[in-house]
Structure formats: structure tokens, C-alpha cells
């Protein structure tokens, strides 16, 4: 199934190469989001921690963790739309 929700970072909505929380949505891979720097399975464990992490990231200006992965035409607001509905 091609489901962007499973591929999106819960904090910033950046689409990952593989599901941050696995196919079942409960097996984090502990990779780091190239965009917001969240470690999957750590800062994004609960709805509350996701919101705290997102606020921190936005307060800091939405900076990229790995700048080389930033698309040239990056649109933060478009990306934020990818955030899974349960974590918005
Ligand atoms: Zn992220």
C-alpha cells in the first residue's frame, strides 16, 4: 500500500525512504529525520512529545538537520500537511 502517512515524519511531515515506525506503525527504526532531526522512536513516541518537538523545531526556524537533503523548492507549509492526522 502506498500510504504517505506511514512514510511521513510525525514531527515535520518530511517523507522518509522507509516507514519511521515500520509497516505496523509501532516498530520505530531509530533513524534521524533529515529535516527536523527527530529520532524515530524517541522524540516522536507520543502525541505530546511530537507537539513539543515540532514547536521546538518551528521556534528555531524550521531548520534542516541535513541541509544537503533540503529540496531547492522546499515548502514548509506543504510538507506540514503530510503529518499523520493523529499527530497534527
Ligand atoms: Zn522530521
PDB file of the backbone (N, CA, C, O) and the ligand in Angstrom, with CONECT records:
HET     ZN  A 101       1
ATOM      1  N   UNK A   1       0.853  -1.201   0.000  1.00  0.00           N
ATOM      2  CA  UNK A   1       0.000   0.000   0.000  1.00  0.00           C
ATOM      3  C   UNK A   1       0.880   1.240   0.000  1.00  0.00           C
ATOM      4  O   UNK A   1       1.851   1.340   0.750  1.00  0.00           O
ATOM      5  N   UNK A   2       0.518   2.169  -0.853  1.00  0.00           N
ATOM      6  CA  UNK A   2       1.292   3.397  -0.945  1.00  0.00           C
ATOM      7  C   UNK A   2       0.626   4.456  -0.066  1.00  0.00           C
ATOM      8  O   UNK A   2      -0.273   5.176  -0.499  1.00  0.00           O
ATOM      9  N   UNK A   3       1.082   4.523   1.143  1.00  0.00           N
ATOM     10  CA  UNK A   3       0.450   5.438   2.095  1.00  0.00           C
ATOM     11  C   UNK A   3       1.478   6.411   2.656  1.00  0.00           C
ATOM     12  O   UNK A   3       2.334   6.044   3.460  1.00  0.00           O
ATOM     13  N   UNK A   4       1.372   7.674   2.207  1.00  0.00           N
ATOM     14  CA  UNK A   4       2.323   8.681   2.656  1.00  0.00           C
ATOM     15  C   UNK A   4       2.325   8.877   4.166  1.00  0.00           C
ATOM     16  O   UNK A   4       3.353   9.207   4.759  1.00  0.00           O
ATOM     17  N   UNK A   5       1.168   8.670   4.780  1.00  0.00           N
ATOM     18  CA  UNK A   5       1.087   8.883   6.229  1.00  0.00           C
ATOM     19  C   UNK A   5       2.102   8.032   6.972  1.00  0.00           C
ATOM     20  O   UNK A   5       2.700   8.473   7.954  1.00  0.00           O
ATOM     21  N   UNK A   6       2.293   6.790   6.487  1.00  0.00           N
ATOM     22  CA  UNK A   6       3.234   5.897   7.156  1.00  0.00           C
ATOM     23  C   UNK A   6       4.680   6.286   6.906  1.00  0.00           C
ATOM     24  O   UNK A   6       5.576   5.899   7.657  1.00  0.00           O
ATOM     25  N   UNK A   7       4.904   7.061   5.835  1.00  0.00           N
ATOM     26  CA  UNK A   7       6.271   7.433   5.472  1.00  0.00           C
ATOM     27  C   UNK A   7       6.665   8.808   6.000  1.00  0.00           C
ATOM     28  O   UNK A   7       7.841   9.171   5.998  1.00  0.00           O
ATOM     29  N   UNK A   8       5.671   9.568   6.450  1.00  0.00           N
ATOM     30  CA  UNK A   8       5.952  10.939   6.868  1.00  0.00           C
ATOM     31  C   UNK A   8       6.467  10.999   8.303  1.00  0.00           C
ATOM     32  O   UNK A   8       6.030  10.249   9.176  1.00  0.00           O
ATOM     33  N   UNK A   9       7.412  11.916   8.518  1.00  0.00           N
ATOM     34  CA  UNK A   9       7.853  12.204   9.881  1.00  0.00           C
ATOM     35  C   UNK A   9       6.658  12.770  10.658  1.00  0.00           C
ATOM     36  O   UNK A   9       5.948  13.644  10.163  1.00  0.00           O
ATOM     37  N   UNK A  10       6.443  12.266  11.876  1.00  0.00           N
ATOM     38  CA  UNK A  10       5.304  12.731  12.674  1.00  0.00           C
ATOM     39  C   UNK A  10       5.492  14.166  13.142  1.00  0.00           C
ATOM     40  O   UNK A  10       4.523  14.853  13.464  1.00  0.00           O
ATOM     41  N   UNK A  11       6.731  14.612  13.177  1.00  0.00           N
ATOM     42  CA  UNK A  11       7.018  15.960  13.679  1.00  0.00           C
ATOM     43  C   UNK A  11       6.930  17.005  12.565  1.00  0.00           C
ATOM     44  O   UNK A  11       6.279  18.037  12.730  1.00  0.00           O
ATOM     45  N   UNK A  12       7.586  16.737  11.427  1.00  0.00           N
ATOM     46  CA  UNK A  12       7.674  17.765  10.386  1.00  0.00           C
ATOM     47  C   UNK A  12       6.988  17.395   9.078  1.00  0.00           C
ATOM     48  O   UNK A  12       6.794  18.262   8.225  1.00  0.00           O
ATOM     49  N   UNK A  13       6.612  16.115   8.893  1.00  0.00           N
ATOM     50  CA  UNK A  13       5.916  15.712   7.685  1.00  0.00           C
ATOM     51  C   UNK A  13       6.813  15.352   6.517  1.00  0.00           C
ATOM     52  O   UNK A  13       6.323  15.010   5.441  1.00  0.00           O
ATOM     53  N   UNK A  14       8.128  15.426   6.716  1.00  0.00           N
ATOM     54  CA  UNK A  14       9.046  15.073   5.635  1.00  0.00           C
ATOM     55  C   UNK A  14       8.900  13.581   5.308  1.00  0.00           C
ATOM     56  O   UNK A  14       8.917  12.738   6.205  1.00  0.00           O
ATOM     57  N   UNK A  15       8.757  13.263   4.010  1.00  0.00           N
ATOM     58  CA  UNK A  15       8.565  11.882   3.581  1.00  0.00           C
ATOM     59  C   UNK A  15       9.908  11.140   3.629  1.00  0.00           C
ATOM     60  O   UNK A  15      10.898  11.566   3.033  1.00  0.00           O
ATOM     61  N   UNK A  16       9.908  10.024   4.351  1.00  0.00           N
ATOM     62  CA  UNK A  16      11.121   9.238   4.548  1.00  0.00           C
ATOM     63  C   UNK A  16      11.209   8.118   3.503  1.00  0.00           C
ATOM     64  O   UNK A  16      10.224   7.794   2.841  1.00  0.00           O
ATOM     65  N   UNK A  17      12.403   7.537   3.367  1.00  0.00           N
ATOM     66  CA  UNK A  17      12.595   6.433   2.421  1.00  0.00           C
ATOM     67  C   UNK A  17      11.912   5.163   2.929  1.00  0.00           C
ATOM     68  O   UNK A  17      11.391   4.376   2.139  1.00  0.00           O
ATOM     69  N   UNK A  18      11.918   4.970   4.236  1.00  0.00           N
ATOM     70  CA  UNK A  18      11.200   3.826   4.791  1.00  0.00           C
ATOM     71  C   UNK A  18      10.384   4.276   5.992  1.00  0.00           C
ATOM     72  O   UNK A  18      10.693   5.292   6.615  1.00  0.00           O
ATOM     73  N   UNK A  19       9.353   3.525   6.311  1.00  0.00           N
ATOM     74  CA  UNK A  19       8.444   3.923   7.372  1.00  0.00           C
ATOM     75  C   UNK A  19       9.195   4.126   8.685  1.00  0.00           C
ATOM     76  O   UNK A  19       9.846   3.204   9.177  1.00  0.00           O
ATOM     77  N   UNK A  20       9.108   5.347   9.263  1.00  0.00           N
ATOM     78  CA  UNK A  20       9.792   5.605  10.539  1.00  0.00           C
ATOM     79  C   UNK A  20       9.339   4.654  11.651  1.00  0.00           C
ATOM     80  O   UNK A  20      10.115   4.300  12.538  1.00  0.00           O
ATOM     81  N   UNK A  21       8.080   4.254  11.586  1.00  0.00           N
ATOM     82  CA  UNK A  21       7.517   3.394  12.629  1.00  0.00           C
ATOM     83  C   UNK A  21       7.155   2.011  12.101  1.00  0.00           C
ATOM     84  O   UNK A  21       6.316   1.318  12.676  1.00  0.00           O
ATOM     85  N   UNK A  22       7.801   1.612  10.988  1.00  0.00           N
ATOM     86  CA  UNK A  22       7.582   0.275  10.445  1.00  0.00           C
ATOM     87  C   UNK A  22       6.218   0.117   9.806  1.00  0.00           C
ATOM     88  O   UNK A  22       5.361   0.997   9.883  1.00  0.00           O
ATOM     89  N   UNK A  23       6.041  -1.041   9.167  1.00  0.00           N
ATOM     90  CA  UNK A  23       4.781  -1.291   8.466  1.00  0.00           C
ATOM     91  C   UNK A  23       3.609  -1.361   9.419  1.00  0.00           C
ATOM     92  O   UNK A  23       2.485  -1.022   9.049  1.00  0.00           O
ATOM     93  N   UNK A  24       3.857  -1.793  10.633  1.00  0.00           N
ATOM     94  CA  UNK A  24       2.754  -1.923  11.599  1.00  0.00           C
ATOM     95  C   UNK A  24       2.526  -0.647  12.401  1.00  0.00           C
ATOM     96  O   UNK A  24       1.609  -0.573  13.220  1.00  0.00           O
ATOM     97  N   UNK A  25       3.369   0.360  12.160  1.00  0.00           N
ATOM     98  CA  UNK A  25       3.188   1.632  12.848  1.00  0.00           C
ATOM     99  C   UNK A  25       3.604   1.632  14.299  1.00  0.00           C
ATOM    100  O   UNK A  25       3.336   2.597  15.016  1.00  0.00           O
ATOM    101  N   UNK A  26       4.256   0.566  14.753  1.00  0.00           N
ATOM    102  CA  UNK A  26       4.665   0.530  16.162  1.00  0.00           C
ATOM    103  C   UNK A  26       6.070  -0.032  16.351  1.00  0.00           C
ATOM    104  O   UNK A  26       6.445  -0.435  17.453  1.00  0.00           O
ATOM    105  N   UNK A  27       6.845  -0.055  15.264  1.00  0.00           N
ATOM    106  CA  UNK A  27       8.216  -0.551  15.342  1.00  0.00           C
ATOM    107  C   UNK A  27       9.171   0.500  14.813  1.00  0.00           C
ATOM    108  O   UNK A  27       9.564   0.457  13.647  1.00  0.00           O
ATOM    109  N   UNK A  28       9.545   1.440  15.659  1.00  0.00           N
ATOM    110  CA  UNK A  28      10.400   2.543  15.188  1.00  0.00           C
ATOM    111  C   UNK A  28      11.773   2.046  14.731  1.00  0.00           C
ATOM    112  O   UNK A  28      12.323   1.093  15.284  1.00  0.00           O
ATOM    113  N   UNK A  29      12.315   2.718  13.700  1.00  0.00           N
ATOM    114  CA  UNK A  29      13.613   2.276  13.163  1.00  0.00           C
ATOM    115  C   UNK A  29      14.789   3.100  13.717  1.00  0.00           C
ATOM    116  O   UNK A  29      15.943   2.854  13.366  1.00  0.00           O
ATOM    117  N   UNK A  30      14.489   4.065  14.571  1.00  0.00           N
ATOM    118  CA  UNK A  30      15.530   4.864  15.237  1.00  0.00           C
ATOM    119  C   UNK A  30      16.453   5.586  14.264  1.00  0.00           C
ATOM    120  O   UNK A  30      17.611   5.863  14.577  1.00  0.00           O
ATOM    121  N   UNK A  31      15.919   5.891  13.067  1.00  0.00           N
ATOM    122  CA  UNK A  31      16.661   6.725  12.135  1.00  0.00           C
ATOM    123  C   UNK A  31      16.411   8.186  12.524  1.00  0.00           C
ATOM    124  O   UNK A  31      15.507   8.491  13.302  1.00  0.00           O
ATOM    125  N   UNK A  32      17.232   9.077  11.967  1.00  0.00           N
ATOM    126  CA  UNK A  32      17.080  10.505  12.239  1.00  0.00           C
ATOM    127  C   UNK A  32      16.424  11.173  11.031  1.00  0.00           C
ATOM    128  O   UNK A  32      16.846  10.964   9.894  1.00  0.00           O
ATOM    129  N   UNK A  33      15.399  11.969  11.283  1.00  0.00           N
ATOM    130  CA  UNK A  33      14.767  12.706  10.194  1.00  0.00           C
ATOM    131  C   UNK A  33      15.751  13.740   9.655  1.00  0.00           C
ATOM    132  O   UNK A  33      16.292  14.544  10.414  1.00  0.00           O
ATOM    133  N   UNK A  34      15.981  13.715   8.342  1.00  0.00           N
ATOM    134  CA  UNK A  34      16.941  14.639   7.726  1.00  0.00           C
ATOM    135  C   UNK A  34      16.469  16.078   7.820  1.00  0.00           C
ATOM    136  O   UNK A  34      17.264  17.013   7.731  1.00  0.00           O
ATOM    137  N   UNK A  35      15.178  16.243   7.998  1.00  0.00           N
ATOM    138  CA  UNK A  35      14.630  17.595   8.029  1.00  0.00           C
ATOM    139  C   UNK A  35      14.671  18.180   9.441  1.00  0.00           C
ATOM    140  O   UNK A  35      15.346  19.183   9.671  1.00  0.00           O
ATOM    141  N   UNK A  36      13.961  17.568  10.383  1.00  0.00           N
ATOM    142  CA  UNK A  36      13.828  18.185  11.706  1.00  0.00           C
ATOM    143  C   UNK A  36      14.761  17.573  12.753  1.00  0.00           C
ATOM    144  O   UNK A  36      14.866  18.095  13.862  1.00  0.00           O
ATOM    145  N   UNK A  37      15.440  16.470  12.413  1.00  0.00           N
ATOM    146  CA  UNK A  37      16.401  15.894  13.342  1.00  0.00           C
ATOM    147  C   UNK A  37      15.794  15.010  14.418  1.00  0.00           C
ATOM    148  O   UNK A  37      16.480  14.603  15.356  1.00  0.00           O
ATOM    149  N   UNK A  38      14.512  14.715  14.283  1.00  0.00           N
ATOM    150  CA  UNK A  38      13.854  13.822  15.244  1.00  0.00           C
ATOM    151  C   UNK A  38      14.380  12.400  15.084  1.00  0.00           C
ATOM    152  O   UNK A  38      14.555  11.914  13.967  1.00  0.00           O
ATOM    153  N   UNK A  39      14.630  11.739  16.216  1.00  0.00           N
ATOM    154  CA  UNK A  39      14.971  10.316  16.158  1.00  0.00           C
ATOM    155  C   UNK A  39      13.684   9.528  16.314  1.00  0.00           C
ATOM    156  O   UNK A  39      13.006   9.636  17.336  1.00  0.00           O
ATOM    157  N   UNK A  40      13.338   8.724  15.290  1.00  0.00           N
ATOM    158  CA  UNK A  40      12.083   7.982  15.316  1.00  0.00           C
ATOM    159  C   UNK A  40      12.128   6.933  16.423  1.00  0.00           C
ATOM    160  O   UNK A  40      13.050   6.123  16.509  1.00  0.00           O
ATOM    161  N   UNK A  41      11.107   6.980  17.258  1.00  0.00           N
ATOM    162  CA  UNK A  41      11.061   6.060  18.387  1.00  0.00           C
ATOM    163  C   UNK A  41      11.505   6.745  19.671  1.00  0.00           C
ATOM    164  O   UNK A  41      11.492   6.148  20.748  1.00  0.00           O
ATOM    165  N   UNK A  42      11.899   8.010  19.539  1.00  0.00           N
ATOM    166  CA  UNK A  42      12.360   8.737  20.711  1.00  0.00           C
ATOM    167  C   UNK A  42      11.516  10.003  20.932  1.00  0.00           C
ATOM    168  O   UNK A  42      10.604   9.996  21.758  1.00  0.00           O
ATOM    169  N   UNK A  43      11.812  11.083  20.203  1.00  0.00           N
ATOM    170  CA  UNK A  43      11.045  12.325  20.397  1.00  0.00           C
ATOM    171  C   UNK A  43       9.614  12.226  19.872  1.00  0.00           C
ATOM    172  O   UNK A  43       8.766  13.051  20.210  1.00  0.00           O
ATOM    173  N   UNK A  44       9.349  11.205  19.039  1.00  0.00           N
ATOM    174  CA  UNK A  44       8.024  11.127  18.421  1.00  0.00           C
ATOM    175  C   UNK A  44       7.186   9.967  18.970  1.00  0.00           C
ATOM    176  O   UNK A  44       6.319   9.434  18.278  1.00  0.00           O
ATOM    177  N   UNK A  45       7.455   9.588  20.208  1.00  0.00           N
ATOM    178  CA  UNK A  45       6.759   8.447  20.830  1.00  0.00           C
ATOM    179  C   UNK A  45       5.287   8.712  21.110  1.00  0.00           C
ATOM    180  O   UNK A  45       4.449   7.831  20.917  1.00  0.00           O
ATOM    181  N   UNK A  46       4.972   9.904  21.558  1.00  0.00           N
ATOM    182  CA  UNK A  46       3.592  10.207  21.932  1.00  0.00           C
ATOM    183  C   UNK A  46       3.134  11.480  21.228  1.00  0.00           C
ATOM    184  O   UNK A  46       3.948  12.259  20.732  1.00  0.00           O
ATOM    185  N   UNK A  47       1.818  11.676  21.194  1.00  0.00           N
ATOM    186  CA  UNK A  47       1.283  12.889  20.583  1.00  0.00           C
ATOM    187  C   UNK A  47       1.871  14.123  21.252  1.00  0.00           C
ATOM    188  O   UNK A  47       2.200  15.105  20.588  1.00  0.00           O
ATOM    189  N   UNK A  48       1.998  14.062  22.573  1.00  0.00           N
ATOM    190  CA  UNK A  48       2.517  15.206  23.325  1.00  0.00           C
ATOM    191  C   UNK A  48       3.968  15.479  22.946  1.00  0.00           C
ATOM    192  O   UNK A  48       4.341  16.626  22.699  1.00  0.00           O
ATOM    193  N   UNK A  49       4.778  14.440  22.900  1.00  0.00           N
ATOM    194  CA  UNK A  49       6.200  14.645  22.599  1.00  0.00           C
ATOM    195  C   UNK A  49       6.382  15.115  21.159  1.00  0.00           C
ATOM    196  O   UNK A  49       7.299  15.881  20.864  1.00  0.00           O
ATOM    197  N   UNK A  50       5.512  14.657  20.267  1.00  0.00           N
ATOM    198  CA  UNK A  50       5.574  15.112  18.876  1.00  0.00           C
ATOM    199  C   UNK A  50       5.312  16.619  18.811  1.00  0.00           C
ATOM    200  O   UNK A  50       6.006  17.347  18.101  1.00  0.00           O
ATOM    201  N   UNK A  51       4.310  17.075  19.554  1.00  0.00           N
ATOM    202  CA  UNK A  51       3.974  18.504  19.527  1.00  0.00           C
ATOM    203  C   UNK A  51       5.091  19.350  20.130  1.00  0.00           C
ATOM    204  O   UNK A  51       5.429  20.410  19.603  1.00  0.00           O
ATOM    205  N   UNK A  52       5.660  18.876  21.237  1.00  0.00           N
ATOM    206  CA  UNK A  52       6.770  19.589  21.868  1.00  0.00           C
ATOM    207  C   UNK A  52       7.931  19.706  20.889  1.00  0.00           C
ATOM    208  O   UNK A  52       8.521  20.774  20.731  1.00  0.00           O
ATOM    209  N   UNK A  53       8.247  18.596  20.238  1.00  0.00           N
ATOM    210  CA  UNK A  53       9.371  18.570  19.301  1.00  0.00           C
ATOM    211  C   UNK A  53       9.095  19.478  18.106  1.00  0.00           C
ATOM    212  O   UNK A  53       9.988  20.190  17.646  1.00  0.00           O
ATOM    213  N   UNK A  54       7.855  19.456  17.601  1.00  0.00           N
ATOM    214  CA  UNK A  54       7.506  20.296  16.454  1.00  0.00           C
ATOM    215  C   UNK A  54       7.599  21.774  16.820  1.00  0.00           C
ATOM    216  O   UNK A  54       8.114  22.579  16.044  1.00  0.00           O
ATOM    217  N   UNK A  55       7.096  22.132  18.012  1.00  0.00           N
ATOM    218  CA  UNK A  55       7.160  23.533  18.444  1.00  0.00           C
ATOM    219  C   UNK A  55       8.608  23.988  18.561  1.00  0.00           C
ATOM    220  O   UNK A  55       8.959  25.097  18.157  1.00  0.00           O
ATOM    221  N   UNK A  56       9.441  23.118  19.118  1.00  0.00           N
ATOM    222  CA  UNK A  56      10.862  23.446  19.258  1.00  0.00           C
ATOM    223  C   UNK A  56      11.487  23.692  17.890  1.00  0.00           C
ATOM    224  O   UNK A  56      12.230  24.651  17.682  1.00  0.00           O
ATOM    225  N   UNK A  57      11.159  22.791  16.965  1.00  0.00           N
ATOM    226  CA  UNK A  57      11.720  22.880  15.613  1.00  0.00           C
ATOM    227  C   UNK A  57      11.244  24.155  14.909  1.00  0.00           C
ATOM    228  O   UNK A  57      12.034  24.860  14.281  1.00  0.00           O
ATOM    229  N   UNK A  58       9.943  24.438  15.024  1.00  0.00           N
ATOM    230  CA  UNK A  58       9.403  25.641  14.372  1.00  0.00           C
ATOM    231  C   UNK A  58       9.939  26.907  15.026  1.00  0.00           C
ATOM    232  O   UNK A  58      10.251  27.883  14.344  1.00  0.00           O
ATOM    233  N   UNK A  59      10.044  26.883  16.365  1.00  0.00           N
ATOM    234  CA  UNK A  59      10.582  28.050  17.076  1.00  0.00           C
ATOM    235  C   UNK A  59      12.004  28.366  16.622  1.00  0.00           C
ATOM    236  O   UNK A  59      12.415  29.525  16.582  1.00  0.00           O
ATOM    237  N   UNK A  60      12.741  27.318  16.283  1.00  0.00           N
ATOM    238  CA  UNK A  60      14.129  27.505  15.843  1.00  0.00           C
ATOM    239  C   UNK A  60      14.202  27.866  14.368  1.00  0.00           C
ATOM    240  O   UNK A  60      15.291  27.980  13.807  1.00  0.00           O
ATOM    241  N   UNK A  61      13.032  28.047  13.731  1.00  0.00           N
ATOM    242  CA  UNK A  61      13.014  28.497  12.347  1.00  0.00           C
ATOM    243  C   UNK A  61      12.866  27.382  11.329  1.00  0.00           C
ATOM    244  O   UNK A  61      13.029  27.615  10.132  1.00  0.00           O
ATOM    245  N   UNK A  62      12.554  26.156  11.789  1.00  0.00           N
ATOM    246  CA  UNK A  62      12.364  25.045  10.859  1.00  0.00           C
ATOM    247  C   UNK A  62      13.620  24.713  10.078  1.00  0.00           C
ATOM    248  O   UNK A  62      13.575  24.474   8.871  1.00  0.00           O
ATOM    249  N   UNK A  63      14.730  24.703  10.775  1.00  0.00           N
ATOM    250  CA  UNK A  63      15.992  24.440  10.092  1.00  0.00           C
ATOM    251  C   UNK A  63      16.180  22.964   9.768  1.00  0.00           C
ATOM    252  O   UNK A  63      15.697  22.087  10.484  1.00  0.00           O
ATOM    253  N   UNK A  64      16.896  22.708   8.668  1.00  0.00           N
ATOM    254  CA  UNK A  64      17.162  21.337   8.240  1.00  0.00           C
ATOM    255  C   UNK A  64      18.318  20.738   9.018  1.00  0.00           C
ATOM    256  O   UNK A  64      19.360  21.362   9.213  1.00  0.00           O
ATOM    257  N   UNK A  65      18.100  19.513   9.454  1.00  0.00           N
ATOM    258  CA  UNK A  65      19.135  18.768  10.171  1.00  0.00           C
ATOM    259  C   UNK A  65      20.277  18.441   9.208  1.00  0.00           C
ATOM    260  O   UNK A  65      21.451  18.639   9.522  1.00  0.00           O
ATOM    261  N   UNK A  66      19.910  17.941   8.039  1.00  0.00           N
ATOM    262  CA  UNK A  66      20.901  17.649   6.994  1.00  0.00           C
ATOM    263  C   UNK A  66      20.569  18.518   5.791  1.00  0.00           C
ATOM    264  O   UNK A  66      19.726  18.184   4.959  1.00  0.00           O
ATOM    265  N   UNK A  67      21.261  19.634   5.735  1.00  0.00           N
ATOM    266  CA  UNK A  67      20.944  20.656   4.740  1.00  0.00           C
ATOM    267  C   UNK A  67      21.065  20.140   3.314  1.00  0.00           C
ATOM    268  O   UNK A  67      20.361  20.618   2.425  1.00  0.00           O
ATOM    269  N   UNK A  68      21.947  19.170   3.081  1.00  0.00           N
ATOM    270  CA  UNK A  68      22.150  18.666   1.721  1.00  0.00           C
ATOM    271  C   UNK A  68      20.908  17.962   1.180  1.00  0.00           C
ATOM    272  O   UNK A  68      20.759  17.800  -0.032  1.00  0.00           O
ATOM    273  N   UNK A  69      20.013  17.542   2.084  1.00  0.00           N
ATOM    274  CA  UNK A  69      18.795  16.857   1.644  1.00  0.00           C
ATOM    275  C   UNK A  69      17.624  17.809   1.411  1.00  0.00           C
ATOM    276  O   UNK A  69      16.541  17.390   1.004  1.00  0.00           O
ATOM    277  N   UNK A  70      17.851  19.068   1.668  1.00  0.00           N
ATOM    278  CA  UNK A  70      16.763  20.039   1.514  1.00  0.00           C
ATOM    279  C   UNK A  70      16.464  20.293   0.038  1.00  0.00           C
ATOM    280  O   UNK A  70      17.355  20.696  -0.709  1.00  0.00           O
ATOM    281  N   UNK A  71      15.209  20.061  -0.396  1.00  0.00           N
ATOM    282  CA  UNK A  71      14.862  20.341  -1.803  1.00  0.00           C
ATOM    283  C   UNK A  71      14.988  21.830  -2.097  1.00  0.00           C
ATOM    284  O   UNK A  71      14.751  22.667  -1.225  1.00  0.00           O
ATOM    285  N   UNK A  72      15.364  22.152  -3.332  1.00  0.00           N
ATOM    286  CA  UNK A  72      15.539  23.550  -3.722  1.00  0.00           C
ATOM    287  C   UNK A  72      14.256  24.351  -3.567  1.00  0.00           C
ATOM    288  O   UNK A  72      14.269  25.516  -3.171  1.00  0.00           O
ATOM    289  N   UNK A  73      13.156  23.698  -3.886  1.00  0.00           N
ATOM    290  CA  UNK A  73      11.875  24.410  -3.835  1.00  0.00           C
ATOM    291  C   UNK A  73      11.081  24.026  -2.592  1.00  0.00           C
ATOM    292  O   UNK A  73       9.853  23.953  -2.624  1.00  0.00           O
ATOM    293  N   UNK A  74      11.797  23.781  -1.499  1.00  0.00           N
ATOM    294  CA  UNK A  74      11.157  23.310  -0.273  1.00  0.00           C
ATOM    295  C   UNK A  74      10.077  24.271   0.213  1.00  0.00           C
ATOM    296  O   UNK A  74      10.289  25.481   0.294  1.00  0.00           O
ATOM    297  N   UNK A  75       8.919  23.707   0.533  1.00  0.00           N
ATOM    298  CA  UNK A  75       7.801  24.486   1.041  1.00  0.00           C
ATOM    299  C   UNK A  75       7.362  23.888   2.373  1.00  0.00           C
ATOM    300  O   UNK A  75       6.717  22.840   2.414  1.00  0.00           O
ATOM    301  N   UNK A  76       7.718  24.563   3.455  1.00  0.00           N
ATOM    302  CA  UNK A  76       7.438  24.035   4.788  1.00  0.00           C
ATOM    303  C   UNK A  76       5.949  23.754   5.000  1.00  0.00           C
ATOM    304  O   UNK A  76       5.578  22.709   5.534  1.00  0.00           O
ATOM    305  N   UNK A  77       5.111  24.683   4.583  1.00  0.00           N
ATOM    306  CA  UNK A  77       3.680  24.515   4.836  1.00  0.00           C
ATOM    307  C   UNK A  77       3.106  23.327   4.071  1.00  0.00           C
ATOM    308  O   UNK A  77       2.227  22.623   4.568  1.00  0.00           O
ATOM    309  N   UNK A  78       3.618  23.108   2.840  1.00  0.00           N
ATOM    310  CA  UNK A  78       3.181  21.932   2.078  1.00  0.00           C
ATOM    311  C   UNK A  78       3.601  20.656   2.803  1.00  0.00           C
ATOM    312  O   UNK A  78       2.833  19.699   2.900  1.00  0.00           O
ATOM    313  N   UNK A  79       4.819  20.663   3.302  1.00  0.00           N
ATOM    314  CA  UNK A  79       5.343  19.470   3.982  1.00  0.00           C
ATOM    315  C   UNK A  79       4.575  19.187   5.273  1.00  0.00           C
ATOM    316  O   UNK A  79       4.318  18.029   5.603  1.00  0.00           O
ATOM    317  N   UNK A  80       4.217  20.224   5.990  1.00  0.00           N
ATOM    318  CA  UNK A  80       3.494  20.041   7.261  1.00  0.00           C
ATOM    319  C   UNK A  80       2.151  19.335   7.042  1.00  0.00           C
ATOM    320  O   UNK A  80       1.616  18.703   7.953  1.00  0.00           O
ATOM    321  N   UNK A  81       1.611  19.454   5.814  1.00  0.00           N
ATOM    322  CA  UNK A  81       0.342  18.791   5.507  1.00  0.00           C
ATOM    323  C   UNK A  81       0.471  17.280   5.525  1.00  0.00           C
ATOM    324  O   UNK A  81      -0.525  16.572   5.672  1.00  0.00           O
ATOM    325  N   UNK A  82       1.707  16.774   5.375  1.00  0.00           N
ATOM    326  CA  UNK A  82       1.915  15.315   5.351  1.00  0.00           C
ATOM    327  C   UNK A  82       1.846  14.680   6.730  1.00  0.00           C
ATOM    328  O   UNK A  82       1.760  13.458   6.846  1.00  0.00           O
ATOM    329  N   UNK A  83       1.883  15.493   7.768  1.00  0.00           N
ATOM    330  CA  UNK A  83       1.905  14.946   9.112  1.00  0.00           C
ATOM    331  C   UNK A  83       0.677  14.062   9.332  1.00  0.00           C
ATOM    332  O   UNK A  83      -0.446  14.481   9.055  1.00  0.00           O
ATOM    333  N   UNK A  84       0.887  12.843   9.829  1.00  0.00           N
ATOM    334  CA  UNK A  84      -0.263  11.947  10.065  1.00  0.00           C
ATOM    335  C   UNK A  84      -1.322  12.617  10.916  1.00  0.00           C
ATOM    336  O   UNK A  84      -1.007  13.300  11.891  1.00  0.00           O
ATOM    337  N   UNK A  85      -2.571  12.422  10.548  1.00  0.00           N
ATOM    338  CA  UNK A  85      -3.694  13.124  11.152  1.00  0.00           C
ATOM    339  C   UNK A  85      -3.703  13.008  12.680  1.00  0.00           C
ATOM    340  O   UNK A  85      -4.072  13.958  13.371  1.00  0.00           O
ATOM    341  N   UNK A  86      -3.301  11.855  13.202  1.00  0.00           N
ATOM    342  CA  UNK A  86      -3.305  11.649  14.655  1.00  0.00           C
ATOM    343  C   UNK A  86      -2.276  12.502  15.386  1.00  0.00           C
ATOM    344  O   UNK A  86      -2.341  12.646  16.607  1.00  0.00           O
ATOM    345  N   UNK A  87      -1.330  13.065  14.647  1.00  0.00           N
ATOM    346  CA  UNK A  87      -0.241  13.805  15.293  1.00  0.00           C
ATOM    347  C   UNK A  87      -0.226  15.279  14.941  1.00  0.00           C
ATOM    348  O   UNK A  87       0.726  15.994  15.253  1.00  0.00           O
ATOM    349  N   UNK A  88      -1.297  15.734  14.285  1.00  0.00           N
ATOM    350  CA  UNK A  88      -1.353  17.142  13.896  1.00  0.00           C
ATOM    351  C   UNK A  88      -1.646  18.022  15.102  1.00  0.00           C
ATOM    352  O   UNK A  88      -1.730  19.243  14.970  1.00  0.00           O
TER     353      UNK A  88
HETATM  354 ZN    ZN A 101      11.025  15.372  10.681  1.00  0.00          ZN
END
